[in-house]
Amino acid sequence: MPALRYNHVVNKKFYITTAIPYVNAAPHLGFALEIVQADTIARYHRLLEEDVHFLSGTDDNALKNVQAAEEKKIPVKKLVKQNSDKFYQLKEALNLSFDDFIRTTEKRHINGAQAFWLACRKEDVYKKKYKGLYCVGCETFYTEKDLINGCCPEHKTKPEVVEEENYFFKLSKYQSWLKEIIAKDELKITPEIRKNEVLAFIKRGLEDFSISRSKKRAHSWGISVPNDESQIVWVWFDALSNYITALDWQNQGKLFQKYWPADVHMIGKGISRFHAIYWPAMLKSARLSLPKEIFVHGYITVNGQKISKSLGNTIDPFELIKKYGTDPIRYYLLKEIPAYNDGDFSEKRFREVYNADLANGLGNLVARVAKLCEKADFEFKNSNKLIDWSKLSQFLNEYRLNEALKFIWEKISEADHYLDKNKPWLLTGNKLNEILTDLVSKVKEISILLQPFLPKTAEKILKQFQGPKIKSEPPLFPRIK
């Protein structure tokens, strides 16, 4: 694939992560959105010839995983392995390019999470008795003011009352510092609306938070608190550290030296508080550098309601991929779900978008141009035309992936218009060759721009149009009837 060059520092490092989802159930379309977004950004930075490290993984230690295993009457270890394997299988199903996949039950993570606990300033960690409202779905305590009609705002369930002695982290100490670094974009939160939400949350006043739970309440599942076997590390304190434990931070490993700090954490809006408030404070306490940016995407909704395992409205990405193919699913997620907001999914809308944009749009243009070239026995001489990435790069640098695809589809419309205006089927000789050269160049430009988004499709088109002779091939996207 041609690399991009436009006043860019070659071999600069780029470290990108997704959140690590709970494995109480198989993956749903909501996580597929996040990992496809991250994959697109990772592929783009590889085209910039940057040294990219792309991390994903699973959170095996959540209490909800334990509850799911108990419901199924199978060992927790077996359940988390089964579901974690399914998350890993998204790599092939969605054509993902992550470099590492970490599970929080791995030895490297357990050692690293315990080392991270010990690295936090001693005065920031203390033990106290506590009574609070705990949502297992979120794995966090809520106050009455956080609830909506007495229910968790995220999972619409009533939290349980928990009373026990736990370790706490002194978050209140970091309130002014957090407010300052986020307001000044020293820790950049994209988009602006999410930044403002985080600042509003900080302004309401930060309280210290519990970072452990009793071994009994955790059903003896999770990572033990160093030097206190009676307590299990709170799942978020454990999970957030995956971004450094995967780099072998605990041994000051080469990956950590090379890639930390993260250039971007890609997460859903429901967990922005943990990443934008708790995580930087924990890193500061452990005297570690902060991530450079947090990109917060919206949700996929079904009939306006967030996709959620606990709400029972999940959509299986594997079934959709089996039915429609990898790149059509990637396209819908990236184009139809606004990067900064929520977006709805329905199969009816999917089929409409598939037929309009892929079958009648990109697929039809490629088929028409290839057929004209074949009929004219046209020989394409590579023009080595430089591709202008500046506009697309602007969208990608700001994670506006839906707008980036809209820009590429405008180029498809322009090529269609050029074809219809010049009517090459009525031409012969030099004029025909000139028009076909322009058309092939346009198709190749579109396919090159598509590489981060629809890698298989881009590769197919580039192969078909490499020349010198260009032949018709079966439709890229057969119409769905």
Buried (B, 14 or more C-beta within 10 A) or exposed (E): EEEBEEEBEEEEEBBBBBBBBBBBBBBBBBBBBBBBBBBBBBBBBBBBBBBBBBBBBBBBBBBBBBBBBEEEEEEBEEBBBBBBEBBBEBBEBBBBBBBEBBBBBBEBBBBBBBBBBEBBEEEBBEEEEBEBBBBBBBBBBBEEEBBEEEBBEBBBBEBEEBEBEBBBBBBEBBBEEBBEBBBEEEBBBBBEEBBEBBBEBBEEEBEBBBBBBEBEBBBEBBBBBBEEEEBBBBBBBBBBBBBBBBBBBBEEBEBBEEBBBBBBBBBBBBBBBBBBBBBBBBBBBBEBEBBBBBBBBBBBBBEEEBBBBBBEBBBBBBEBBEEBBBBBBBBBBBBBBBBBEBBBBEEEEBBEBBBEBBBBBBBBBBBBBBBBBBEBEBEBEEEEEEBEBEEBBEBBEBBBBBBBBEBBBEBBEEBBEBBEEBEBEEBEEEEBBEBBBBBBBBBBBBBBBBBBBBBEBBBBBBEBBEBEEBEBBEEBBEEBE
